[in-house]
Structures are given as C-alpha cells and as structure tokens.
Amino acid sequence: MIGFDLQEVAKIKDAEKLLQKIACESEIAYIQKYKTDFPMHVASLWSVKEAVFKALDLQSGQISYKEIELCHKKSGTPYVLLHGQAKAQFKRLNLKKIEISISHQQNIVGAVAIAD
Ligand SMILES: CC(C)(COP(=O)(O)OP(=O)(O)OC[C@H]1O[C@@H](n2cnc3c(N)ncnc32)[C@H](O)[C@@H]1OP(=O)(O)O)[C@@H](O)C(=O)NCCC(=O)NCCS
C-alpha cells in the first residue's frame, strides 16, 4: 500500500505547538537541532506521519501521531518505527516492511510511504 502527503510550510502558524502535538521525544531532540528551517522540518515530520497513516489504511483518530516515530540511519536515510495501534495495524494487515521517502522544495514538503 502507498501513502502520499504534501504540506505547505507557510500554512503552519505555530510550528512549536504542532511539534509538541505530533512528535515523540526522539523526534523533538532531532528537530530542535535545526535553528533555521525549523518550520520546514516540523512540516516534513507531519507529512511523514500523514503518509504512513494513509499507507496503513487507517481512519482519522484511529492512532496517535506519536505512534509513528521518524528515525534516521547514520547515512541520513529516514525510516519509521511503529508503536501501539500503528504497529497493531501493521501486523493486522500482515505487512512485512514500511519504507518512506521525504522531499523539501521551498515552501512545500512531501513524503511517501510504501508498506508491503
Ligand atoms: C484523511 C486525511 C488523510 C486527509 O488529509 P487532507 O490533508 O485533508 O488531504 P490530502 O490532500 O492530504 O489527502 C486527501 C486524499 O487522501 C485520501 N484519503 C482520505 N482518507 C484517507 C485514509 N483514511 N487513508 C488513506 N487515504 C485517504 C483521499 O484519496 C483524499 O483525496 P480525495 O478527497 O480526492 O478522495 C487527514 O485529514 C487525516 O485524517 N489524517 C490523519 C489524522 C490522524 O488521525 N492523525 C493521527 C495519526 S497520523
């Protein structure tokens, strides 16, 4: 299954508030390193979570944003860890892996998630 999401950075009025709402502690620590482009990185995190949500064939409110955790390999390649209901759905659908890709372009960020 595939999930795709785009976000417009300028539409985020309070990036700090959004970060607190959607991010796990590890994600907050990672993103707070960015003094510039902070809203873009928050938008990117949001986009990843929305893309994964779509790839998992969920309904709004079925899981919490914090049950999808964005991580990075040493090389910088992003990947996600699933927790709670997100992990339960992954198992329910008999999925074996979920992969993501992120892109930023000026005011637009996007993410795709492929689960199979
Ligand atoms: C439903 C939702 C994915 C739609 O997002 P949006 O920003 O309003 O709109 P987008 O442009 O990103 O996507 C719209 C498309 O997503 C698709 N879509 C709608 N619900 C979907 C779902 N549950 N799963 C996958 N795709 C869905 C539809 O094709 C829709 O296009 P259409 O209206 O032309 O048919 C979003 O509002 C939502 O509910 N997100 C999850 C909220 C949530 O529970 N978060 C916590 C965990 S991440």
The ligand as an SDF file (V2000), in Angstrom:
LIG
                    3D

 48 50  0  0  0  0  0  0  0  0999 V2000
   -7.9830   11.9130    5.9110 C   0  0  0  0  0  0  0  0  0  0  0  0
   -6.7090   12.7010    5.7350 C   0  0  0  0  0  0  0  0  0  0  0  0
   -5.5620   11.7110    5.4840 C   0  0  0  0  0  0  0  0  0  0  0  0
   -6.8860   13.6610    4.5690 C   0  0  0  0  0  0  0  0  0  0  0  0
   -5.8270   14.5580    4.5270 O   0  0  0  0  0  0  0  0  0  0  0  0
   -6.0050   16.0490    3.9720 P   0  0  0  0  0  0  0  0  0  0  0  0
   -4.7940   16.8080    4.3790 O   0  0  0  0  0  0  0  0  0  0  0  0
   -7.3440   16.5710    4.2960 O   0  0  0  0  0  0  0  0  0  0  0  0
   -5.9890   15.8430    2.4560 O   0  0  0  0  0  0  0  0  0  0  0  0
   -4.8440   15.2980    1.4980 P   0  0  0  0  0  0  0  0  0  0  0  0
   -4.8170   16.2040    0.3480 O   0  0  0  0  0  0  0  0  0  0  0  0
   -3.5690   15.0320    2.2230 O   0  0  0  0  0  0  0  0  0  0  0  0
   -5.4190   13.8730    1.0780 O   0  0  0  0  0  0  0  0  0  0  0  0
   -6.6800   13.7550    0.5250 C   0  0  0  0  0  0  0  0  0  0  0  0
   -6.8110   12.3870   -0.0890 C   0  0  0  0  0  0  0  0  0  0  0  0
   -6.4520   11.4110    0.8680 O   0  0  0  0  0  0  0  0  0  0  0  0
   -7.1830   10.2030    0.5710 C   0  0  0  0  0  0  0  0  0  0  0  0
   -7.6890    9.6970    1.8410 N   0  0  0  0  0  0  0  0  0  0  0  0
   -8.7510   10.1400    2.5530 C   0  0  0  0  0  0  0  0  0  0  0  0
   -8.8760    9.4140    3.6900 N   0  0  0  0  0  0  0  0  0  0  0  0
   -7.8850    8.5200    3.6710 C   0  0  0  0  0  0  0  0  0  0  0  0
   -7.4980    7.4700    4.5610 C   0  0  0  0  0  0  0  0  0  0  0  0
   -8.1420    7.2130    5.6970 N   0  0  0  0  0  0  0  0  0  0  0  0
   -6.4030    6.7150    4.2170 N   0  0  0  0  0  0  0  0  0  0  0  0
   -5.7430    6.9550    3.0760 C   0  0  0  0  0  0  0  0  0  0  0  0
   -6.0530    7.9370    2.2040 N   0  0  0  0  0  0  0  0  0  0  0  0
   -7.1090    8.6970    2.5000 C   0  0  0  0  0  0  0  0  0  0  0  0
   -8.2840   10.5400   -0.3970 C   0  0  0  0  0  0  0  0  0  0  0  0
   -7.9520    9.9830   -1.6450 O   0  0  0  0  0  0  0  0  0  0  0  0
   -8.2270   12.0600   -0.4550 C   0  0  0  0  0  0  0  0  0  0  0  0
   -8.4680   12.5530   -1.7360 O   0  0  0  0  0  0  0  0  0  0  0  0
   -9.9880   12.7750   -2.2530 P   0  0  0  0  0  0  0  0  0  0  0  0
  -10.6560   13.5830   -1.1700 O   0  0  0  0  0  0  0  0  0  0  0  0
   -9.8150   13.4950   -3.5310 O   0  0  0  0  0  0  0  0  0  0  0  0
  -10.5640   11.4030   -2.3900 O   0  0  0  0  0  0  0  0  0  0  0  0
   -6.3450   13.5270    7.0090 C   0  0  0  0  0  0  0  0  0  0  0  0
   -7.1670   14.6110    7.1660 O   0  0  0  0  0  0  0  0  0  0  0  0
   -6.3660   12.7270    8.2750 C   0  0  0  0  0  0  0  0  0  0  0  0
   -7.3980   12.3860    8.8010 O   0  0  0  0  0  0  0  0  0  0  0  0
   -5.1570   12.4230    8.7440 N   0  0  0  0  0  0  0  0  0  0  0  0
   -4.9410   11.5960    9.8820 C   0  0  0  0  0  0  0  0  0  0  0  0
   -5.2660   12.2660   11.1730 C   0  0  0  0  0  0  0  0  0  0  0  0
   -4.8960   11.3540   12.2720 C   0  0  0  0  0  0  0  0  0  0  0  0
   -5.6450   10.5030   12.7310 O   0  0  0  0  0  0  0  0  0  0  0  0
   -3.6160   11.5180   12.7110 N   0  0  0  0  0  0  0  0  0  0  0  0
   -3.0260   10.7210   13.7090 C   0  0  0  0  0  0  0  0  0  0  0  0
   -2.1160    9.6800   13.1820 C   0  0  0  0  0  0  0  0  0  0  0  0
   -1.0430   10.0850   11.8570 S   0  0  0  0  0  0  0  0  0  0  0  0
  1  2  1  0
  2  3  1  0
  2  4  1  0
  2 36  1  0
  4  5  1  0
  5  6  1  0
  6  7  2  0
  6  8  1  0
  6  9  1  0
  9 10  1  0
 10 11  2  0
 10 12  1  0
 10 13  1  0
 13 14  1  0
 14 15  1  0
 15 16  1  0
 15 30  1  0
 16 17  1  0
 17 18  1  0
 17 28  1  0
 18 19  1  0
 18 27  1  0
 19 20  2  0
 20 21  1  0
 21 22  1  0
 21 27  2  0
 22 23  1  0
 22 24  2  0
 24 25  1  0
 25 26  2  0
 26 27  1  0
 28 29  1  0
 28 30  1  0
 30 31  1  0
 31 32  1  0
 32 33  2  0
 32 34  1  0
 32 35  1  0
 36 37  1  0
 36 38  1  0
 38 39  2  0
 38 40  1  0
 40 41  1  0
 41 42  1  0
 42 43  1  0
 43 44  2  0
 43 45  1  0
 45 46  1  0
 46 47  1  0
 47 48  1  0
M  END
$$$$
